[in-house]
C-alpha cells in the first residue's frame, strides 16, 4: 500500500500461484485431466487413495515443470524430493497431498514486470521456489441444499506452485506480476492458464508495516479469488482491514481469509497453519526426482521465444510499430506468431499490425474464436494485403473480402472477382456513380460545389458505399476535384 491509499502503511505481498500443467493424464496415474467431465468420472484407485495403489510419476509433467522453471529464470536442482502434506478435508481422498517441501524442483527465479517509457522491463519480483504437487478435488457447496458435494476429477492433476518473494508493494503491482507470469507460462506452453477453468489459481499473503520499516508484519492469506481484478480488490480490502485494526489499537492475527466478491470484503476462514501443522515427511512410495544437467539444457534449448525477448525483437525489427502495437501483439504467443508470419509475407509490418489489431481482433471478438480457429490464416491475409498494395482492390473492398474469408474461407482474389469487388478505375463507371451520389445527396453536393472542400471525403465515402467498395478512391477524388475547378 502506497501513500496513494491514504492509510499510512506500506503493503507487503507475496503470491502463491498454482498452475495446472498441460498434460493429458494426472501426475501419478493414467486418469484424464480433461476439464468439464461429469463429477468423479476421471478417477482410479491411485487418485482416490485406495489401499495398495502406488503412484507413478508422469514424465511429461516433469518436463513442463522444468520448462516453467527455466522460463522464470530459476535454478533447477538435480535432486528434489516429494513429501506428504498431511491434512484432512473432504476433497483430499488420501488424507494427504503429495507435494515438494524442503527440497523443491527449482528456486531463485524472477518475474520482470513491464516498465514505463524507454525502460520496458524495469522491475523484477523474485520467485522463491517452483515445486511440483498434485491438485486436490473440488468441494461444491451449491449443488445440494444443506450439503456439500465432492468432485474428485481434479484430484491428482499435476500442478506447479510458484511462490514469489514478499516484494510486491501494491495491489496494482500484484496484478502486473500475475499478468506477466501468466503470459510467460502461456508462451512457454506449460499451461492454458485459464482462471475460468481453475488452471491458474492465486493465494495472496499480505501484511502491512509503517513506511521505512524493515521487519515484516503479521501476514494473512487470502483465498477464493477467481480473477486478477478480484486479487486487486481483495488485497486493498485486506490492507484496509489490517490498517483499521492497527489504528484502533488491535493486532493482526495470522489466519486464512476468504474473499467475498458479493460483499467486497474479506472474512476469516480459519487460523493460518504453519509448515509444522502439516507434518511433512518424505513420501515412501516415490524415489527422489533426479534431473540430469543434459536434460535441463535440452529443455532450455527447446524453450520458445518468451514475451520480453519477442517484444525486444519486434521493437528492433519493426521500428514502425508503436509501444502499444507491440504490447498487444505480444499479449499472447498465438497472436504474435500470426503477426510474425503476416509481416514476413506482406513485407509491411505496420500494415500487417494495423490489420491484426483491427480486423483480426474484431473478428475474434465477434465470433468468440481463438486465433488458431480463425479461417483467415496469415497466408490468405497476406494475399489480400498484396491485392490492396497492387491496386487490385480498394481498402474498403478488402475489408468486405476479409469478412467473407472469416465467415466461409476462400481465396481473396476469387472472392473479389465473384462479388464484383475488383477496383474500378474506368472513368465512365466512376462518373456515373458520382452523378448518382450528387442526385441522392443534393445538399452535400451543392455545398461542395460552392467550395466546402471538407465534404469531398464524405462524397468519396458515398461513392465507395454505392460501388460496394470497388471504386478507385484515388481516381474518385481526382474526378471530384475537377468539378470544383481545383
CORZI-V186499 format. One record per pair of residues at least 24 apart in sequence whose C-alpha atoms are under 8 Angstrom apart, sorted by the first residue. I is the first residue (numbers start at 1). J is the second residue. D is the distance in whole Angstrom. If there is no record, write none. Layout:
BEGIN
I|J|D + I|J|D
END
This chain:
BEGIN
1|169|6 + 1|170|5 + 1|171|7 + 1|208|8 + 1|236|8 + 1|239|7 + 2|169|7 + 2|170|7 + 7|240|7 + 7|243|7 + 8|210|7 + 8|211|8 + 9|208|6 + 9|209|5 + 9|210|5 + 9|211|6 + 9|243|7 + 10|169|7 + 10|208|5 + 10|209|5 + 10|210|6 + 10|211|6 + 11|168|8 + 11|169|5 + 11|170|6 + 11|206|7 + 11|207|6 + 11|208|5 + 11|209|7 + 11|239|7 + 12|166|6 + 12|167|7 + 12|168|6 + 12|169|5 + 12|170|7 + 12|206|6 + 12|207|5 + 12|208|6 + 12|209|8 + 12|216|8 + 13|166|5 + 13|167|6 + 13|168|5 + 13|169|6 + 13|170|8 + 13|174|8 + 13|204|7 + 13|205|6 + 13|206|5 + 13|207|7 + 14|163|7 + 14|164|5 + 14|165|6 + 14|166|4 + 14|167|7 + 14|168|6 + 14|204|6 + 14|205|5 + 14|206|7 + 15|163|6 + 15|164|5 + 15|165|8 + 15|166|8 + 15|174|8 + 15|202|7 + 15|203|6 + 15|204|5 + 15|205|6 + 16|161|7 + 16|162|6 + 16|163|5 + 16|164|6 + 16|202|6 + 16|203|5 + 16|204|6 + 16|205|8 + 17|161|6 + 17|162|5 + 17|163|6 + 17|200|7 + 17|201|6 + 17|202|5 + 17|203|6 + 18|159|6 + 18|160|6 + 18|161|5 + 18|162|6 + 18|199|8 + 18|200|6 + 18|201|5 + 18|202|6 + 19|159|5 + 19|160|5 + 19|161|6 + 19|162|8 + 19|191|7 + 19|193|7 + 19|199|6 + 19|200|5 + 19|201|7 + 20|157|7 + 20|158|6 + 20|159|5 + 20|160|7 + 20|191|6 + 20|192|8 + 20|193|7 + 20|198|8 + 20|199|5 + 20|200|6 + 21|61|6 + 21|64|7 + 21|65|7 + 21|157|8 + 21|158|6 + 21|159|6 + 21|160|7 + 21|190|6 + 21|191|5 + 22|61|8 + 22|64|8 + 22|189|8 + 22|190|6 + 22|191|5 + 22|192|7 + 23|60|7 + 23|61|6 + 23|158|8 + 25|58|8 + 25|157|7 + 26|58|7 + 26|156|5 + 26|157|5 + 26|158|6 + 27|56|8 + 27|57|6 + 27|58|5 + 27|61|7 + 27|134|7 + 27|156|6 + 27|157|6 + 27|158|5 + 28|55|5 + 28|56|5 + 28|57|5 + 28|58|6 + 28|156|7 + 29|55|6 + 29|56|6 + 29|57|8 + 29|58|7 + 29|156|8 + 33|153|8 + 33|154|7 + 33|157|6 + 35|197|7 + 37|153|8 + 39|151|5 + 39|152|7 + 39|153|6 + 40|151|5 + 40|152|5 + 40|153|5 + 41|153|6 + 42|152|8 + 42|153|5 + 42|154|8 + 43|152|7 + 43|153|6 + 47|93|8 + 47|94|8 + 47|155|6 + 47|156|6 + 48|93|6 + 48|94|7 + 48|152|8 + 48|155|8 + 49|93|6 + 49|94|5 + 50|94|8 + 54|285|7 + 55|285|7 + 55|286|7 + 56|286|8 + 61|158|7 + 63|299|8 + 64|189|8 + 64|190|5 + 65|131|8 + 65|132|7 + 65|160|6 + 65|190|7 + 66|105|8 + 66|106|8 + 66|296|7 + 66|299|7 + 67|188|7 + 67|190|7 + 67|299|6 + 67|300|7 + 67|303|7 + 68|185|6 + 68|188|7 + 68|190|6 + 69|106|6 + 69|109|8 + 69|130|7 + 70|300|7 + 71|184|7 + 71|185|8 + 71|188|7 + 71|303|7 + 71|306|8 + 72|109|5 + 72|110|6 + 72|111|6 + 72|127|8 + 72|184|8 + 73|108|8 + 73|109|5 + 73|110|6 + 74|106|6 + 74|107|5 + 74|108|5 + 74|109|4 + 74|110|7 + 74|127|8 + 74|129|8 + 74|130|8 + 75|106|5 + 75|107|5 + 75|108|6 + 75|109|7 + 76|105|6 + 76|106|4 + 76|107|7 + 76|296|8 + 77|104|8 + 77|105|6 + 77|106|6 + 77|107|8 + 77|291|7 + 78|105|8 + 78|289|8 + 78|290|6 + 78|291|5 + 78|292|6 + 78|293|7 + 79|103|8 + 79|105|7 + 79|288|6 + 79|289|6 + 79|290|5 + 79|291|6 + 80|104|5 + 80|105|5 + 80|288|6 + 80|289|5 + 80|290|7 + 81|105|8 + 81|282|7 + 81|287|7 + 81|288|5 + 81|289|6 + 82|282|6 + 82|283|6 + 82|286|7 + 82|287|8 + 82|288|7 + 82|289|8 + 83|280|6 + 83|281|5 + 83|282|4 + 83|283|5 + 84|279|8 + 84|280|5 + 84|281|6 + 84|282|6 + 84|283|6 + 85|278|5 + 85|279|7 + 85|280|5 + 85|281|7 + 86|278|5 + 86|279|6 + 86|280|7 + 87|278|6 + 90|139|7 + 90|150|7 + 91|136|6 + 91|137|5 + 91|138|6 + 91|139|6 + 91|150|6 + 91|151|7 + 91|152|7 + 91|155|8 + 92|136|5 + 92|137|6 + 92|155|7 + 97|133|8 + 97|134|7 + 97|135|8 + 97|136|7 + 98|133|6 + 98|134|6 + 98|283|7 + 99|131|7 + 99|132|6 + 99|133|4 + 99|134|7 + 100|131|6 + 100|132|6 + 100|133|6 + 101|131|8 + 101|280|7 + 104|129|7 + 104|130|7 + 104|131|5 + 104|132|7 + 105|129|8 + 105|130|6 + 105|131|5 + 105|132|7 + 106|130|5 + 106|131|6 + 111|177|7 + 111|180|7 + 111|181|7 + 112|177|8 + 112|180|8 + 113|176|7 + 113|177|6 + 113|180|6 + 114|176|8 + 114|180|8 + 121|308|8 + 125|164|7 + 125|165|7 + 125|167|6 + 125|168|7 + 125|177|8 + 126|164|6 + 126|165|5 + 126|167|7 + 127|162|7 + 127|163|6 + 127|164|4 + 127|165|6 + 128|162|8 + 128|163|6 + 128|164|5 + 128|165|5 + 129|161|8 + 129|162|6 + 129|163|5 + 129|164|7 + 130|160|6 + 130|161|6 + 130|162|5 + 130|163|6 + 131|160|6 + 131|161|5 + 131|162|7 + 132|158|7 + 132|159|6 + 132|160|5 + 132|161|6 + 133|158|6 + 133|159|5 + 133|160|6 + 133|161|7 + 134|158|5 + 134|159|6 + 135|159|6 + 171|231|7 + 171|232|5 + 171|233|8 + 171|235|6 + 171|236|6 + 172|232|6 + 174|231|8 + 174|232|7 + 175|228|6 + 175|229|8 + 175|231|7 + 175|232|7 + 178|228|7 + 179|228|8 + 183|307|7 + 183|331|7 + 183|332|7 + 184|306|6 + 184|307|6 + 186|332|7 + 186|333|7 + 187|304|7 + 187|305|8 + 187|306|6 + 187|307|7 + 187|332|7 + 187|333|5 + 188|303|6 + 188|304|6 + 188|305|8 + 188|306|7 + 195|226|6 + 195|227|7 + 196|226|7 + 201|225|8 + 201|226|7 + 202|226|8 + 202|231|8 + 204|231|8 + 204|235|8 + 206|235|7 + 206|238|8 + 206|239|8 + 207|239|7 + 207|242|8 + 208|239|7 + 208|242|7 + 208|243|7 + 218|252|6 + 218|253|7 + 218|254|6 + 219|252|8 + 219|253|8 + 219|254|6 + 219|255|8 + 220|253|7 + 220|254|5 + 220|255|5 + 220|256|6 + 220|257|7 + 220|272|7 + 221|254|8 + 221|255|6 + 221|256|5 + 221|257|6 + 221|272|7 + 222|256|6 + 222|257|5 + 222|258|6 + 222|259|7 + 222|266|8 + 223|256|7 + 223|257|6 + 223|258|5 + 223|259|6 + 224|258|6 + 224|259|6 + 224|260|8 + 225|259|6 + 230|261|7 + 233|264|7 + 234|259|6 + 234|264|7 + 234|265|7 + 234|266|7 + 237|264|8 + 237|265|6 + 237|266|7 + 238|265|8 + 238|266|6 + 307|331|8 + 307|333|8 + 318|349|6 + 318|350|8 + 320|349|7 + 320|350|6 + 321|349|7 + 321|350|6 + 321|353|8 + 325|353|7 + 325|357|8 + 328|357|8 + 329|353|8 + 329|357|8 + 334|371|7 + 334|372|7 + 335|371|7 + 338|377|8 + 338|378|6 + 339|378|8 + 341|378|6 + 341|379|8 + 342|378|5 + 342|379|7 + 342|381|7 + 342|382|6 + 345|378|8 + 345|379|7 + 345|382|6 + 346|382|5 + 346|383|8 + 346|385|7 + 346|386|7 + 359|399|8 + 359|402|8 + 363|406|7 + 374|406|7 + 375|405|7 + 375|406|5 + 375|407|7 + 375|408|7 + 375|409|6 + 376|402|8 + 376|405|6 + 376|406|5 + 376|409|7 + 380|411|7 + 380|412|7 + 383|412|7 + 384|412|6 + 384|413|7 + 387|413|8 + 391|423|7 + 392|422|6 + 392|423|6 + 393|421|7 + 393|422|5 + 393|423|5 + 393|470|7 + 394|422|8 + 394|423|6 + 394|469|7 + 394|470|6 + 394|471|7 + 394|472|6 + 394|473|7 + 395|469|8 + 396|464|8 + 396|469|5 + 396|470|8 + 397|421|6 + 397|422|8 + 397|468|7 + 397|469|4 + 397|470|6 + 400|469|8 + 420|470|7 + 421|468|7 + 421|469|7 + 421|470|5 + 422|470|6 + 423|469|8 + 423|470|5 + 423|471|6 + 423|472|6 + 424|470|6 + 424|471|5 + 424|472|6 + 425|471|7 + 425|472|5 + 425|475|7 + 430|471|7 + 430|476|7 + 431|479|8 + 433|463|6 + 433|466|7 + 433|467|7 + 434|463|6 + 434|476|8 + 434|480|8 + 437|462|7 + 437|463|6 + 437|466|8 + 448|484|8 + 449|483|7 + 449|484|6 + 450|484|8 + 451|484|7 + 456|480|7
END
